[in-house]
Amino acid sequence: MGKFVLKDTFFQKAKQEGYRARSAYKLKEIQNRFHILKKGDKVLDLGCSPGSFLQVIADIVGQEGKIIGIDILPLTPLPYKNVITVMCDIRETDIKELMHIRSLQRFDVVTCDISPNLSGISEVDNKNIGELYQAVQKVVSEGLREGGHFVIKSFFSDTFKGISIELKKIFMRVSVFKPMASRSASSEIYLICMNKKKPADSQRR
C-alpha cells in the first residue's frame, strides 16, 4: 500500500508545482545532498524528455547558465531562453560538433536519466544497459570538463559493478544514491560522480 501512496504523493506534487514528471524531485534530492549544480553552469542533460530535469537545472543555473537537452523522443518546448533541446540518438551524436555549433568548450555537469527498455531477460537487459552506458561514457569523456560532475541513473544488474568500477577510474568520488522520489519497488539508483580526473595520458606528461 505504501508504494502506491509514494507514487501518488510525488505524482500529485509534480502536477501541483508545474513539473513535467516526478523525476524532478529525484534531481532536487541529488542537488540538496551533493550540490552538483551551481549558478552559471553549462549542463548537458541526456534523455531529457519529458523535461523535468531541464526544469530543475534551469532554475538552479539561472540565465547565466546554458543547458542542452538530448533525447531520441520529442519534447514540448520549455519557456527558458537558455535551454536548447536536440532530438537525436546519443549513440549517433557527435558531441564535439554539437559543442562547436553551440560555442561551448566543455560542460560543467552532465546528467543522464535514461531508462533502457528492460525486457526482464537478464542477458538481453545487461547487453542493452552496457551498450547505453558505453555511449553515455563516450559523451562524458569528450564533453565534460576536468573537475566536472556526472549523474547517471543505473539499475542493480550484472553490469552494475563493472560500471561503478570504471567510473571510479574517471572521477575522484562516486556515490550510490537512491532518492526518496524513486519508487521503492524499482531497482533504479543513481551514481553521483564528482570531480572528473585528468585523462591518464595528461597525468603522465
N, C-alpha and C positions, 0 to 999 in steps of 0.2 A: 504494500500500500504506500509506503514511504517513497518508493521510487516514482510513483505517479505524481505524488504531491510535489516532489522536487522538480519534475518536468514542468508541471503546471505553474509553479512559482516563477521559474526563470522565463518560461514562455510568455506568461502574462506580464511580467516585469518588462521584458523587451518590447512588447506591444505598447505598454503604457509610457515607456520612456523614449519611444521612437527608434529603437534599434531593429535592424532587419532580422536578427537571429539571436538566440540565446548565447551563441559563441562570443558575443561582445563581452559578456561577464567573465568568460574564461580569460580573455586578454586583460581585462581590468584586474583580475586577481593576480595574473602573472606580473603586471606592471607594479601593483602595490607591493608585491613580495620581492621582485628582483630589480625594479627600476631600469628596465632595458631601454626605454624611450625618453627623450628629452626634447625640449623646445628647439625647433630649427633642424631637427634630424631629417636626413634623406632616407626614406624607407621603401623597401620592396616587399609587397605582400603577394605571396604565391598562393593560388587557389582562392582568389579574393571574393568570388561570388558566394552569397548574395550581397556582401558589402559591410557586414557588421564589424569586422576587424578594421576596415578602412575608416569607418565612422569613429571608432575609438582612437585610432592612430592620428587622424586629422585633428581631433580635439586636443590631443597632447602636444603634437609638434607645432601646431599653430600655422599661421600664414607664412612664417619664416621657413617652414619645412617644405619638403617635396615628397609626394607619395606616388608610387606607380603600383598598380594592381594588375596581376595577370591571372587569367582563368580561361579554360577551354570553353566554359559556359558563358552565355551573355549576361550582362549585368546592367540593371537600370541605373542611369547616371545619378551620381550623388551631387548635392549642392555645395561642393567645395571647389574653389578655383585651383587649389594646389594638388588635386587628386586627378591622376590620369589612369585610365584603365585600358588594357590591351587584351583583346580576345585572341588567344593563341595557346598552343600546347607547349608547355615548358620544355618538353623533351626535344622540341624542334626550334627552340628560341635561341637566337644569338644574343646573349645578354650584353656583350661588349658593344654590339651595334646599337642595341636599344639605349644603352647609356650614352653613346656618342650622339644619337639623334636627340636625346633629351638634355644634352650638355651636362652630363654627370660624370664625375671621375670614379666615384665609388659610393656605395650605400653605407650608411651608419648602422642600419639594422635590417635584417631580413626576417620576415615572419612567414610561416607556412602552415596552413590549417587544412591541407588537402587530405581527403579521405579516399584511399583507393577502393575500388569496388571489391568487396570481400565476398567470396563465394561460400566460405565455410570449409572449403577443401584446403587443408594445410599447405600442401605443396604448391598449389596454384597461388594462394594468397601470399605466401612467402616470396614467390617469384615476383609478383606484382609490387609488393612493398619494397623489395630490393631494387627493382628497376626504377621505381619512382624516387627512392632515396638517392640513387646514383645521379639522376637528372637534377634533383634539387641540390645535391652536394656540388655539382659542377657549377651551378649558378652562384652558389655561395663562394666557391673558390675564386671565381672570376669577378664577382660583383661586390663582395663585402670587403670593406677596408680592414686593415690591420687594427686590432683593438675593438672591432665592431662586434655586435651581438646577433645571435640567431636563435629563433624559436621554431621548433618543428613538432607537429603532432605525430605521435607514433602509437604503436599497439604492442602489447606483450605478445611476442611471437618468437619463432626460431631465429628471426633476423635481428631481433632487438639488441641482443648482447653485442653482436658484431658492429651494428650501427653505433652503439654507445661507445665502444672501444675506439672506433675510427674517429668519432667526434672529439674524444679526449686528446687525440693527437693534434687536432686542429685548433682547439680552444683551451684557454687556461683553466676554465671551470665548466663542468657540465653537471647540471642538476636535473633530477627526475621530479616532476610535479604533476599532481592531479587536482585540477581546480574543483571547487565545490559545485560549480555550474555544469561540470560534466555529469552525465547520467551515471549513477552508481553502478548500474548493470553493465556499462560499457568498459571495454578493456583499454580505452584510449588514455594516453598520458602525454605529457609534453616534456620535451628535452629542452632545457634552457641553457644555451651555450653562450658563455660570457668571454669577452676579450679574445678575439681571433689572434692566433700567434703569427709571427713572421713565417713566411714559407721556409721550408727546410733548406733550400738552396741559398736563400739570403743569409741564413744564420751561419752557413759555412764560409761565407766570404770574409 
